[in-house]
Each structure stands twice: as structure tokens, then as C-alpha cells.
Amino acid sequence: MTATTEKHVFQAEVNEVLALVVNSLYSHREVFLRELISNAADAIDQLNFRALTDHALLGDDKELRIELIRDDQAGTLTIRDNGVGMTREEMIGNLGTIARSGSKKLMQSLSAEQKKDVTLIGQFGVGFYSAFLVADSVTVVSRKAGSDEAWSWRSEAKGDFEVAPAERAGRGTDVVLKLKDDAKDYLGEWQVREVVTRYSDYVRWPIRMQIDRGGGDDKKLEWATINQASALWTRGKADVTDQQHRDFYRSLSQDWADPLAWTHFKVEGAHELTGLLYLPAKAPMDLVERRKSGVKLFVKRVFIMDDAQEIVPEWLRFVRGVVDSEDLPLNVSREILQRDATTRFIKKQVVGKTLTLLEELAAEGETEREVDGEKAKTDRYLTFWGEFGRLLKEGVYHDVDARDRLAKLLRFRSTKDEGWHGLQQYVARMPAGQTAIYFVAADSLPTAKASPHIEALQKRGFEVLLLTDAIDEWVVDALRSFDGKDFVSAAKGALDLPESDADKQAKEAKEKELAPVTERMQQALAERVKTVRVTDRLTDSPACLVSDEHGMSARQERVLRDAGHDVPQQKRILELNADHAVVQKLAGLDDAQFADWSALLYDQALLAEGTLPSDPAAFARRLTALMAKG
Ligand code: ADP
């Protein structure tokens, strides 16, 4: 330690990430090389991008590359790049803290069990710290492009790191790993080459290493490029293996699991575009709040930006990948992107190709495939739906252009069976006489299934969609209809079920007969209901509550209120089942009894929807009194 060396302590979360990485990734420790090479490639990308406008930045050092230097004597492996480099402050900030506040929060929310799960840990972007999987100590020497100062950063991962002035011939970064005794393998030419071929072959900058061309005792070291060094997406579709896709996806997404599916496309003609889009197999824990796009934008093979939101709609934020345009200017900025017509074209392609991929998966159904090394029957679309279906619903709501294609990709629970059902299949199954798509919304599947509102529909053999996701009713409202069939809520307006003339007459007769009761009840419940009327949707229950045809449903009101919106309580319509024994007894009750029974019917209609009556104690009291009499 020299006089100018400063000691810093790691941010608390860094220590935790370090411990996690070292413990849980031990059996995958060769990934350290991929992570460090990936950082080096990013640093070169950034330099290359800045050099577009600042030509002097490259200086004499124009051949951008990554070098791997094996030093047997010192027992070190160095990953060197001539990329953008880091200033002293950047080193302290980037290598001593976990910058992304989301990662920090996620970290704190993980249970001990979850911390053993590498796929979850992958979400933190632990890249650099994986160096400690194989190294006792790590020294980083870096010089920022355009600066003549170099700095070194050194740590043994024991809670602190040191920063000191250093020497470095040109710009860029050296990451020097003092290998652990049991990791000395990585001094071997063959071992390093193998890991590079396996994980980093697609890296778009040359990875160079000295290799022995002599053989035997006669050593003759020569520099050679050990990766293909061409961007994966520029290769022919047939030239990229599944394994290369998996590796590329992992480096791109920092996900430890394999992608579920991908699409590799080229668009030629007025606009030229290449893209590689991946669907993850698992949603990140912050899927709903996360607003970033996972697609990187390149122009003519030059990296331009991460998180290119202009070319990917928000609802497609689960997609990971790259898009490489031949048409955008190299000096493209966010402002230009927002104005450029090419952006709209690219966005349309990204949406279109993703939808096509999803449609293919949906058509594929259940197939036998290899999942994490084992053969198993899976339905990839349903796996996707379980993880990301929520975002497709957002798409239906926000993206009018994609709505029709998205509607076919939606999946719902229904009264048919336990499975997921698409709207096309629902419509194909509709019996003669059914003209609408019926749905009922509730907080849980059992509540939806037991809902009194769907009794008559089920009796007629009409399938009912069971909507349990808070946003479902808005999605259905946005769609209005599918394949010419309107969506009809079982709990709103009049159901208008087809009926014979005889049925109609019988219903009118019942309405007449019950008119004194409905009027009397309307007075008794004037504070709470808008009207009381005879129902056509009940067969077994005595009463239910329904909303106006065009009003919000009770559940929509509740969802909004839970989200902190100020929504006035709307009075609903109480419907009575004229054939029910309880309803038939109503006419003979005295005023006090009638008031009690009315209140009970109202409260139990609420309960059947999963809503607590406003005065549960009063409900219990009335019920007990009734039982005592019986
Ligand atoms: P991530 O790559 O996910 O951001 P890392 O922990 O791998 O996370 O790296 C942290 C940061 O350190 C990077 O974002 C980058 O700013 C910086 N960094 C790491 N390696 C290099 C390098 N070789 N050259 C320049 N900057 C680097």
C-alpha cells in the first residue's frame, strides 16, 4: 500500500451479492470469463459509439479488441480491453456499489431459499463480482478514453477495496485475476479457449490470446483471435445453433435460465433491418413495475443504446434482444429516434415478429422438448402465458393496432374445465342459440365459479369465462367483441337470453305477481339499491346484485378504490328469483320481518360475490334471530 492508496468499504449490498455469487454460482464458475468479456465488449461498444462524433478519441489505437493474458509465473489471468475505460470516480461507483436501486430492493426482498436460486440471482447483474469465483484478489487498472490519468482498484472481497494512482500505456481496462489454487486451470490455453468458444464466440469484437504453435517442449507463442468475432445476428439463420442462441441470450439478458423461444429475422427492401428477439422462460420479480425495454439498438453493427424504448412498445417489455438497422443515422439520439419515420417502421417489425412468434407457440400446443437437460412434455405458450400474460392484456388495452392479433392470444379460465381457453375455441364451441361471449369477474376462481349470476347461463349450457385478474374487465371492455360476438357481463344490465314466446309470457306473469313485493322491497332498501326487479339469471339463489349495463362493475369500482382512486359508491340493482321459496314467502311477511329479510337478501347477495356486507354484525344478528325462530 503506497501513501496515496485509499481504502473504501463496499456498500452493504455488495457484500451480500458477493457472498451470494461465490456460494451459489460455485458449480458454474466458468461463467466469470463470459461476464468479464461481456463487460469488456460493452466498454468497446461505448467507445466505438462515442468515437463516431469524437474521432480523436481512438487516437493511434484503432484496432478495437479484447486480450486474454495468461501469466503462469504470477498465477494471473488478465482480461484487457481498449474500450472506454473508467475514471477514478467511475471505478468507485461502478465496482463498489450496486447502482440499480431496483436490484437493491429485490435483493432485500429475497428469502434465504430464493437466494440459492441461480436464476433469481442472475437478475441482479452480478457480472463483475463473478471474478471472485476464481480469484483470491482482483486488480482493475483503467484509463478513461481522453484522459491521461490511470487508476487501480484492488480487492480481496473482504468488505473493502483500495484505490490508488496507476500507470497504463493507453486507454482501456485490465482486470487482473490472481487465481485461486483450485482455479489455476484457467492458465491453460485449452481451458480458456474452450470457455470462450462455449460462451463468447458471438462477441462482436475479436478476443485475442497467445497460443502455442510450437508443440511439445518447443514453445512458439503467437497472438490469435479465438472467437468468430461477428455479431450473431448478422450470421445466416441456419448458421446459428440453438446452443449459441442460449449463450447469447444469457449474456444479453443476465438471465441464468434458457430462453423459451426466439425469432431471428431479416427485413429487406425499402428498409433494412436484422433482429434477434428472445422470450424469457420466467418473468422477473419486478415485471409489472419495470418500465425498461430489453432490446438493444444497433445501427450498422455499431451499438447505439440499451433500453431502446422508442422501438419497443411498453407492453412488450418482456422481450430481450437486439435490433440492427441499416437506415438510421449512426449519430442517432433519443430525440431523433422519436421523430424519425424509420423508428415507427422498426417498432412495427418488432411487434409483428414477436406476435408471429407467439402465434407459432400458441399453435404448437403441447410438445416434448428438452427443458434444462431433461425431456418433458410442455406447452410453451401456456408457460409464456403464465409468466407474461398480464403484459399481453396491457397490450390489448393500450395498443389498438395490435389488438386483433392479441385478442386471439388471450387465455382465460372458464366454466368448461380447469384449463386455459382461447377466445377462438370458446366461439367455436358455442351451442346454437348462444350469441354472446359471457363472463363473470371475481377475486378468485372458486368465487367466480360459484357466482349466482351465471346460474341460468350454465343451465342453458353456455360457457362462461371466469375473470380473476384485476385488469380483466377493462381488457374485455376494450375489446367489446370478438369474431362478431359481444362480450356480455353476467353481472351487468339485462342478460337478454333468447326465450320462447311461452317463456316470455310466463316471465311477464311472474313480474306482475311479484310487483307488490319488488316495490315494497325497493322502499325497504331505498338507501342501498337503485331498483328491485325480477331476474332471468338465477335458478338456485334467491337474489343477486347487478350493475347498469354501461356502468362500472362493483369489482371494477373496488379495484380502483384499492389502487387509491376516489370512486363514488354506485347503487346497484337487486334482482329476485321469482321461483325461489324464500322469495315466494315475502308477500306474507309483516313490515318488521319484511325489512329484516330484505336486508338479509341484500347482504347475502354481496357475500356471494365475495364482498363483506357493510355491517357484518347486523347481518349476523338478523341471521341468528331467524335461526332461533326456525
Ligand atoms: P453490469 O455490467 O451489469 O452493469 P457489472 O457488475 O458487470 O454490472 O459492472 C459494473 C459496471 O462497471 C459496468 O456497468 C461498467 O460501468 C463498469 N465496468 C465493468 N467492467 C468494465 C470495463 N472492462 N470497462 C469499463 N467499465 C467497466
Residues whose N, C-alpha, C, O or C-beta is under 5 A from the ligand:
A	BS01	ADP	N39 A40 A43 G85 M86 N94 G125 V126 G127 F128 Y129 T173
